Amino acid sequence: MAAPAAVLAQNSLAASPASPFLALPSDYILGPGDELAITVLGFDEYTGTRVIAPNGTITLPVIGVVPVAGQTIDSLTRDLTTRLNYYLVNPSVAVSLTTLRPVFVTVTGEVQRPGPIQLDNPRNGTNGNNPQQSLPTLSAALVAAGGITTHADLRQVLVRRSLPSGSTTTLTVNLWDGIWAESNANNPPLQDGDIVLVPKLAADATLDRRQIAQSSLAPATVRVRVVGEVTRPGEVQVPPNSSLSSAVAIAGGPTEDARLSQVNFIRMNDQGQIERQEIDLRNLTDSYQVQEGDVIVVPKQTAASVADFAGRIFNPLGVLLRVFGL
């Protein structure tokens, strides 16, 4: 049975409209680079746009420098109202977001390029005037990280977020259901500083890795080396759901001297061990699915043995290890 689409570690996301993962304007954490529209009714000198400076502040007439970073829109509105009360009678203050800063998040786990990434926000003018629509989504972060691997468990992707109070909350998202659904409910927006963890599939997992490779979150291509008797030997970029024969075809196809009955398929397994299989590709069809770093060796008809041929290509062992990026 599929896991719920989005479950907080302690509470259901739907249970609280003020959940930090809904990224409503009142919950958005302000930071340097955000542009604010401030209106003080009847006082034009305070009304206008302000960009939060690198030190996390804005400057207003009379009241001077105001610390803003780390506040929400609601808390800043209250703060400005309190400060202006010293100079104005019952000031009416309104604050809204006009342009969001780039979002920096860290993506770890089963993605092609784990690490910190920047997700740019389009100006609100291209998305209406709702800041929530401009926030980058979880799926956008995974795509920006090069896409998921075929080992990714999309049913329980974790998003960790630090709150203004200093505490941390964690959201578990079932992206697997969201991939095949028309709804965007399984694709929450991210905020600056979020950490995304894509866990690895358990050994007994029931998810089809071929379907994972066909999903919109998979990389557009993976790198595979096809060497030996093919027209264009070397590294080729192939779709992640490709078969061995498809990779051979992308490498220009076999030459007339190719011994397709004894093609060697070499892969480094999850334990870091190199595995080799002998595959018959004479019909140029197979049910294998390539992965990043796979090596396909197409030997020559006159080669003494396929094993010797592969050994000559990858001797010493360090050359083979470099193929796998070790």
C-alpha positions in Angstrom: 0.0 0.0 0.0 1.3 3.4 -0.9 2.4 5.8 1.9 0.4 9.0 2.5 1.3 11.7 0.0 2.8 14.0 2.7 3.2 13.2 6.3 4.8 15.4 8.9 7.0 13.6 11.5 4.5 14.5 14.2 1.4 15.9 12.5 -0.4 15.5 9.2 0.3 18.4 6.8 -3.4 18.9 6.2 -4.1 19.2 9.9 -2.6 22.6 10.2 -3.1 25.5 7.7 -0.1 27.2 9.3 2.2 24.3 8.5 5.7 25.7 7.5 5.6 23.6 4.4 2.6 25.4 2.9 5.0 28.4 2.2 2.2 30.9 2.6 3.4 34.6 2.6 2.9 34.7 6.4 5.1 31.7 6.9 7.8 32.6 4.5 11.2 33.4 6.2 12.6 36.7 4.9 16.2 37.0 4.0 18.8 39.1 2.1 17.7 39.7 -1.5 13.9 39.6 -0.9 12.1 42.7 -2.1 9.3 44.1 0.0 6.5 46.5 -0.7 5.8 48.6 2.4 2.7 50.8 2.7 2.0 53.2 5.6 -1.4 54.7 4.9 -1.2 58.5 4.6 2.6 58.6 4.8 4.3 58.5 1.4 7.8 58.8 2.8 7.4 55.3 4.3 5.7 53.8 1.3 7.7 52.0 -1.4 9.8 49.0 -2.1 12.8 47.9 -0.1 15.3 45.2 -0.9 16.7 43.4 2.2 20.4 44.2 2.4 23.1 41.5 2.7 23.3 42.2 6.4 19.6 41.3 6.7 18.2 44.9 7.2 16.2 47.6 5.6 16.3 51.3 6.3 13.3 53.6 6.7 13.0 57.3 7.4 13.3 58.4 11.0 13.3 54.9 12.5 16.5 54.0 10.6 17.8 50.5 10.3 15.4 47.6 10.9 16.5 44.0 11.2 14.4 41.9 8.9 16.1 38.6 8.1 14.6 35.7 10.0 11.2 37.4 10.3 8.0 36.5 8.6 5.7 39.1 6.8 3.3 39.1 9.7 6.1 39.6 12.4 7.7 42.3 10.3 4.4 44.1 9.9 3.9 44.0 13.7 7.5 45.1 14.3 7.2 48.1 11.9 3.8 49.1 13.5 5.4 49.1 17.0 8.4 51.2 15.8 6.2 53.7 14.0 3.9 54.1 17.0 6.6 56.2 18.6 6.2 58.8 15.7 2.8 58.3 14.2 -0.8 58.0 15.6 -2.2 54.5 15.0 -0.1 53.8 11.9 -1.7 51.5 9.3 1.1 49.3 8.0 1.0 46.7 5.2 3.9 44.6 4.0 4.0 42.2 1.1 6.6 40.3 -1.0 7.2 41.6 -4.6 10.2 39.5 -5.6 11.7 36.5 -3.9 15.4 35.9 -3.5 17.1 32.8 -5.0 16.6 29.7 -2.8 19.6 27.7 -1.7 18.9 24.1 -0.7 21.0 21.0 -0.1 20.0 17.8 -1.9 21.5 14.5 -0.7 21.0 10.8 -1.2 20.1 9.1 -4.4 20.5 11.9 -6.9 23.1 12.3 -9.7 24.8 15.4 -8.3 24.2 15.7 -4.5 25.2 18.9 -2.7 24.1 22.5 -2.4 22.2 24.0 -5.3 20.6 27.4 -6.2 17.0 27.5 -7.3 16.0 30.8 -8.9 12.6 32.3 -8.4 10.8 34.0 -11.4 9.4 37.4 -10.8 5.9 37.5 -9.5 4.8 39.3 -12.6 5.1 36.1 -14.6 3.1 34.1 -12.1 0.5 36.5 -10.9 1.0 38.2 -7.5 1.1 35.1 -5.3 4.6 34.6 -3.8 3.7 30.9 -3.2 3.5 30.3 -6.9 7.1 31.6 -7.4 8.7 29.3 -4.8 10.7 26.4 -6.4 9.3 23.0 -5.7 10.8 19.7 -4.5 10.7 18.2 -7.9 12.6 21.2 -9.4 15.3 20.7 -6.8 15.7 17.0 -7.7 15.9 17.9 -11.4 18.5 20.6 -10.7 20.5 18.0 -8.8 20.8 16.0 -12.0 17.8 13.8 -11.5 17.3 10.8 -9.3 19.1 7.4 -9.6 17.3 4.2 -10.2 18.0 3.3 -6.6 15.8 6.2 -5.3 12.9 5.5 -3.0 10.5 8.2 -4.1 7.8 7.1 -1.6 9.6 8.7 1.4 11.7 11.8 0.3 12.5 13.9 3.3 12.6 17.7 3.5 14.1 19.2 6.7 13.5 22.9 7.5 14.7 25.1 10.3 12.1 27.3 11.8 12.4 30.9 13.2 12.0 29.4 16.7 15.3 27.5 16.2 13.6 24.1 16.0 13.6 21.8 13.0 10.6 20.1 11.3 10.7 17.2 8.8 8.3 16.4 6.0 8.0 13.0 4.3 6.8 13.3 0.7 5.5 10.4 -1.5 6.7 11.7 -4.9 6.0 8.2 -6.4 2.3 8.8 -6.4 2.7 12.4 -7.5 4.6 11.4 -10.6 1.7 9.4 -12.0 -1.0 11.8 -10.8 -2.3 14.9 -12.4 -2.3 16.7 -9.1 0.6 18.9 -7.8 -0.3 18.1 -4.1 2.8 15.8 -3.7 5.2 18.5 -4.8 5.6 21.0 -1.9 7.5 24.3 -2.4 10.9 24.7 -0.8 12.4 27.6 1.2 15.9 28.8 1.6 18.0 26.5 3.7 15.9 23.4 3.3 17.7 20.0 3.2 16.3 17.3 0.9 17.2 13.6 1.4 16.3 11.0 -1.2 16.7 7.6 0.5 17.8 4.4 -1.1 15.4 1.6 -2.0 15.4 -1.3 0.4 16.5 -4.6 -1.0 13.0 -6.0 -0.9 11.4 -2.8 -2.4 8.5 -3.4 -4.8 9.1 -0.2 -6.9 10.0 -0.9 -10.6 13.4 0.7 -11.3 12.6 0.8 -14.9 9.5 3.0 -14.1 11.8 5.2 -11.9 14.1 5.7 -14.9 11.1 6.7 -17.1 9.9 9.3 -14.6 10.2 13.0 -15.1 12.6 13.1 -12.1 15.1 10.8 -13.8 18.1 12.4 -15.6 17.8 13.0 -19.3 20.8 10.8 -20.0 23.4 8.6 -18.2 27.0 8.0 -19.1 27.9 4.5 -20.4 31.1 3.3 -22.0 30.8 1.2 -25.1 34.2 -0.2 -26.2 35.5 -2.6 -28.8 33.9 -3.4 -32.1 31.5 -0.5 -32.5 31.6 2.3 -34.9 32.2 5.0 -32.3 33.7 3.5 -29.2 33.9 5.5 -26.1 31.6 7.2 -23.6 28.0 7.7 -24.8 25.0 9.5 -23.3 22.0 7.3 -23.3 18.5 7.6 -21.8 18.4 6.0 -18.4 15.8 3.4 -19.4 17.9 2.2 -22.3 18.9 -1.4 -22.9 22.4 -2.7 -23.7 21.6 -3.0 -27.4 20.3 0.5 -27.4 23.6 1.7 -26.0 25.5 -0.2 -28.7 23.3 1.4 -31.3 23.9 4.9 -30.0 27.6 4.1 -30.2 27.1 3.7 -34.0 26.2 0.0 -33.9 28.5 -3.1 -34.2 31.2 -3.4 -36.8 31.4 -6.3 -39.2 34.0 -8.0 -37.0 31.9 -7.8 -33.8 31.3 -11.0 -31.9 27.8 -10.1 -30.6 27.3 -13.6 -29.1 29.7 -12.8 -26.3 29.3 -9.2 -25.4 30.6 -8.4 -21.9 28.5 -6.2 -19.6 30.4 -4.8 -16.7 28.9 -2.9 -13.7 30.0 -1.9 -10.2 27.4 -3.2 -7.7 26.2 -1.5 -4.6 28.9 -3.1 -2.5 31.7 -1.6 -4.7 32.4 -4.9 -6.4 32.9 -5.2 -10.2 30.5 -7.7 -11.8 30.7 -9.0 -15.4 28.2 -10.9 -17.4 28.4 -12.3 -20.9 25.4 -11.4 -23.0 24.2 -12.6 -26.4 23.2 -9.6 -28.5 23.1 -11.2 -31.9 19.4 -10.2 -32.2 20.3 -6.7 -30.9 17.5 -7.0 -28.3 17.8 -7.5 -24.6 15.9 -6.8 -21.3 18.8 -5.2 -19.4 18.6 -1.6 -18.2 21.8 0.5 -18.3 22.9 2.6 -15.3 25.4 5.4 -14.9 29.0 4.1 -15.2 28.1 0.8 -17.0 30.7 -0.6 -19.4 29.8 -2.7 -22.5 32.6 -4.6 -24.3 31.9 -5.8 -27.8 34.8 -8.2 -28.7 36.2 -9.0 -32.1 35.5 -12.2 -33.9 39.2 -13.2 -34.0 39.9 -12.4 -30.3 41.4 -15.3 -28.5 38.8 -15.0 -25.8 36.3 -12.3 -24.7 37.7 -12.3 -21.2 41.3 -11.7 -22.5 39.9 -9.0 -24.8 38.2 -7.2 -21.9 41.3 -7.7 -19.8 43.5 -6.0 -22.4 41.2 -3.0 -22.6 40.9 -2.5 -18.9 44.4 -3.5 -17.8 45.5 -2.4 -15.2 42.4 -2.5 -13.0 42.8 1.2 -12.2 41.7 2.1 -15.7 38.4 0.3 -15.1 38.0 1.9 -11.8 38.4 5.3 -13.4 35.5 4.4 -15.7 33.4 4.2 -12.6 34.7 7.5 -11.3 36.7 6.0 -8.4 
